[in-house]
Amino acid sequence: MRRRRRPCTTQWIEDCVVQRVSVRDGLVLDLDDYNEIVISRPLILTLPAVDRFPVEAVLIDPLRISVYERPLLNLAGAVCTRAWSDDEGGLHLSFSRGHRIDVDPDAEETAWELYGKRHGYMACLPHGRVRVVRHDVPEDDNANIVNPR
C-alpha cells in the first residue's frame, strides 16, 4: 500500500500562463516568465466536468501521444494555479480551467523537469530523487534541499 503523499515544495510556476504545449521528447509546457516543464514519463491528466460529462482521469504516455489524446492537452492560455512536488518525487499541477496533471516518479528514468530562467532547475531523477538548483535564493538557504536520500 502506498503511503500518503504530502506537499513538499511549492513551485515558482504558480500563477504563470501556459503559452504553448508541444510534444518533443515528452510533453512540454511552455509558461510565461521563461518557464518550461518537460514530462517524459506517464501522467494522469484529469479533465474537468463539462456539461453532461463527468470529471475523467486519462493515463497518457507523453512519449506516445495519440492523435485522439492531443486535443485533451489544449492547456494554452490556462493559468497554473497550483504546482508542487511531494516527498516521493511526484509532480502535481492544477490549472485554471479545472485540468490537473499528476506525474509519479520512475525507477529508471527522469520523470519530469522544470526549468526557469529566473529561478533555476528542478528534476525528478530515478527513484523519486528530486534535484534542485535555485539561483533566486541565497546559497545558505536550505530551500535547495528537497528530499535528501
Phi, psi and chi 1 to 4 in degrees:
 res  aa     phi    psi   chi1   chi2   chi3   chi4
   1 MET       -  137.6 -176.1  173.3 -176.2      -
   2 ARG   -79.3  137.0 -136.7  176.1 -173.1  169.1
   3 ARG   -77.3  157.6   66.2 -174.6  171.0  131.1
   4 ARG   -65.5  134.2 -178.5  170.3  153.7   76.7
   5 ARG   -90.0  136.2  -67.8 -179.0  174.7 -173.1
   6 ARG  -116.7  151.0   62.7  179.5  171.9   76.8
   7 PRO   -59.2  136.7  -19.6   29.2      -      -
   8 CYS  -113.1  -54.6 -173.8      -      -      -
   9 THR  -137.2  124.4  -55.5      -      -      -
  10 THR   -82.4  138.8  -60.8      -      -      -
  11 GLN   -93.4  156.0  -55.9  -50.8  -38.2      -
  12 TRP   -72.9   -5.2   61.6   81.1      -      -
  13 ILE   -86.9   -2.3   56.8  170.8      -      -
  14 GLU   -60.4  138.4  -73.0 -175.5   -5.8      -
  15 ASP    76.4    7.0  -61.3  -37.6      -      -
  16 CYS   -89.2  147.0  -72.6      -      -      -
  17 VAL   -92.7  136.2  176.2      -      -      -
  18 VAL   -71.9  117.8  177.4      -      -      -
  19 GLN   -87.2  -37.8  -59.7  -67.8  -42.8      -
  20 ARG  -157.7  146.4  179.0  178.6  165.4 -168.4
  21 VAL  -120.2  128.9  177.9      -      -      -
  22 SER  -139.8  167.8   59.7      -      -      -
  23 VAL  -124.6  103.0 -179.0      -      -      -
  24 ARG  -151.0  114.3   61.0  177.3 -167.1  -81.8
  25 ASP    56.4   34.5  -60.9  -35.6      -      -
  26 GLY   125.2 -172.6      -      -      -      -
  27 LEU   -88.4  126.2  176.9   65.7      -      -
  28 VAL  -118.1  123.7 -180.0      -      -      -
  29 LEU  -109.9  114.0  -57.5  177.0      -      -
  30 ASP   -92.7  124.4  -69.3  -48.3      -      -
  31 LEU  -113.4  163.7  -62.7  111.3      -      -
  32 ASP   -66.8  173.3   58.3   -0.9      -      -
  33 ASP    61.7   31.2 -161.5   33.0      -      -
  34 TYR    59.7   47.2  -58.9  102.2      -      -
  35 ASN  -115.7  148.7  -67.3  -65.8      -      -
  36 GLU  -147.6  137.9  178.7  179.5   83.8      -
  37 ILE  -116.0  131.1  -57.6  168.0      -      -
  38 VAL  -118.7  121.9  178.7      -      -      -
  39 ILE  -113.6  121.2  -59.6  170.6      -      -
  40 SER  -119.5    5.5   49.4      -      -      -
  41 ARG  -122.2  163.6  -56.5  -53.3  -56.3  152.5
  42 PRO   -53.3  143.6  -29.5   38.1      -      -
  43 LEU  -130.5  157.8   61.8   97.8      -      -
  44 ILE  -104.6  118.4  -61.0  -71.5      -      -
  45 LEU  -101.3  117.4  173.4   66.2      -      -
  46 THR   -98.2  122.9  -57.3      -      -      -
  47 LEU   -96.4  139.9  -55.9  167.0      -      -
  48 PRO   -71.9  159.5   27.9  -34.2      -      -
  49 ALA   -67.0  138.2      -      -      -      -
  50 VAL  -136.0  122.4  177.4      -      -      -
  51 ASP    50.9 -117.5  -63.7  -32.8      -      -
  52 ARG   -91.8    1.4   58.9 -176.5  162.7   81.7
  53 PHE   -94.1  127.3  -60.8  102.0      -      -
  54 PRO   -77.6  172.9   29.9  -35.1      -      -
  55 VAL   -56.7  138.7  171.0      -      -      -
  56 GLU  -138.5  140.0 -177.3  177.7   -2.0      -
  57 ALA  -109.2  130.5      -      -      -      -
  58 VAL  -123.3  129.4 -179.5      -      -      -
  59 LEU   -84.0  124.5  176.6   65.7      -      -
  60 ILE  -127.3  130.4  -64.4  177.7      -      -
  61 ASP   -92.3  111.1 -178.5  -16.2      -      -
  62 PRO   -66.8  -11.3   21.8  -29.2      -      -
  63 LEU   -91.8   -7.3  -59.8  176.0      -      -
  64 ARG  -142.8   58.5  -66.3  175.1 -172.2   81.9
  65 ILE   -79.2  124.5  -63.7  175.2      -      -
  66 SER   -81.1  164.7   75.1      -      -      -
  67 VAL   -64.3  -24.3  -65.3      -      -      -
  68 TYR   -78.7  -24.6  -58.1  106.4      -      -
  69 GLU   -85.9  -25.6  -66.1  169.2  -30.9      -
  70 ARG   -55.7  -43.6  -75.1 -178.1 -174.1 -119.3
  71 PRO   -62.8  -25.3  -20.7   30.4      -      -
  72 LEU   -67.4  -22.9  -58.1  176.5      -      -
  73 LEU   -94.0   18.3  -63.4  164.9      -      -
  74 ASN   -76.5   80.9 -176.2   13.2      -      -
  75 LEU  -103.5   -1.3  -63.7  169.2      -      -
  76 ALA   -57.7  130.2      -      -      -      -
  77 GLY    95.0  -14.3      -      -      -      -
  78 ALA   -79.7  150.7      -      -      -      -
  79 VAL   -97.5  135.6  175.3      -      -      -
  80 CYS   -76.7  108.2 -178.6      -      -      -
  81 THR   -90.3  -24.7   56.4      -      -      -
  82 ARG  -149.8  134.6 -173.5  144.6 -168.5 -108.3
  83 ALA  -146.3  123.4      -      -      -      -
  84 TRP  -155.6  156.7   57.0  -81.3      -      -
  85 SER  -114.2  145.4   61.9      -      -      -
  86 ASP   -96.3  178.3   60.5   40.8      -      -
  87 ASP   -72.6   -5.2   57.4   -4.0      -      -
  88 GLU  -103.6    0.6  -66.6  178.2   -3.3      -
  89 GLY    97.6    0.9      -      -      -      -
  90 GLY   -71.5  145.6      -      -      -      -
  91 LEU  -108.1  136.3  178.4   67.0      -      -
  92 HIS  -133.4  121.1  -50.9  -80.5      -      -
  93 LEU  -124.4  138.0  -53.1  169.6      -      -
  94 SER  -124.8  146.5  -63.5      -      -      -
  95 PHE  -126.3  158.9  -61.8   92.2      -      -
  96 SER   -62.4  -22.5   57.6      -      -      -
  97 ARG   -90.0    4.1  -64.4 -178.7 -172.1  153.6
  98 GLY    98.7   -4.5      -      -      -      -
  99 HIS   -74.0  152.3  -64.2   78.2      -      -
 100 ARG  -136.1  146.6  -71.2 -168.7  -37.1  -95.0
 101 ILE  -125.9  130.2  -67.2  177.2      -      -
 102 ASP  -127.7  129.1  -63.2  -72.8      -      -
 103 VAL  -125.5  122.3 -175.0      -      -      -
 104 ASP   -85.8  155.4  -75.8  -26.8      -      -
 105 PRO   -67.5  164.1   22.3  -29.7      -      -
 106 ASP  -120.5  148.2 -170.9   86.1      -      -
 107 ALA   -72.4  -25.7      -      -      -      -
 108 GLU  -124.7  -14.1  -61.8  178.0   17.5      -
 109 GLU  -128.8  159.1  -57.7  -73.8  -26.6      -
 110 THR   -68.9  125.8  -62.4      -      -      -
 111 ALA   -85.5  -40.3      -      -      -      -
 112 TRP  -155.6  156.4   55.3  -93.9      -      -
 113 GLU  -138.6  144.7  -61.4  164.6  -87.1      -
 114 LEU  -128.2  121.9  170.9   58.6      -      -
 115 TYR  -114.9  138.0  -55.8   92.1      -      -
 116 GLY  -141.3  115.5      -      -      -      -
 117 LYS   -55.1  -40.0  178.5  179.4  177.7  179.8
 118 ARG   -92.5   -5.0  -57.6 -176.9 -156.3  -66.6
 119 HIS  -121.8  -47.4  -58.3  -79.0      -      -
 120 GLY   144.2 -147.8      -      -      -      -
 121 TYR  -140.9  144.4  170.7   79.2      -      -
 122 MET  -147.2  137.9 -173.8  172.0 -169.8      -
 123 ALA  -148.0  147.1      -      -      -      -
 124 CYS   -98.1  104.0  179.1      -      -      -
 125 LEU   -80.0  174.1  -56.2  174.0      -      -
 126 PRO   -52.0  147.5  -30.3   37.8      -      -
 127 HIS    67.5   19.4  -56.0  -71.9      -      -
 128 GLY    79.4   11.5      -      -      -      -
 129 ARG   -77.5  120.5 -164.3  166.2  145.2 -123.4
 130 VAL   -99.2  125.8  175.8      -      -      -
 131 ARG  -106.1  131.5  173.8   75.5   43.8   92.7
 132 VAL  -128.6  132.8  179.8      -      -      -
 133 VAL  -127.6  111.6  176.2      -      -      -
 134 ARG  -112.2  135.6  -65.5  -72.0  -60.7 -100.9
 135 HIS  -118.1   16.4   52.7  -98.1      -      -
 136 ASP  -113.9    9.8   62.6  -15.6      -      -
 137 VAL  -129.0  153.6  -66.4      -      -      -
 138 PRO   -59.0  146.1  -18.9   27.5      -      -
 139 GLU   -61.2  -32.1 -167.3  169.3  -41.3      -
 140 ASP   -82.2    0.2   60.9  -17.1      -      -
 141 ASP   -76.2  133.8 -172.1  -25.2      -      -
 142 ASN   -78.7   10.8  -74.9  -24.6      -      -
 143 ALA   -62.8  -22.6      -      -      -      -
 144 ASN   -76.1  -13.3  -73.5  -21.6      -      -
 145 ILE   -98.0  106.4  -58.5  170.9      -      -
 146 VAL   -95.8  -61.7  175.7      -      -      -
 147 ASN  -145.6   78.1   59.8  -10.7      -      -
 148 PRO   -60.5  141.9   22.0  -28.9      -      -
 149 ARG  -126.4      -  -61.5 -146.4 -170.9 -101.4
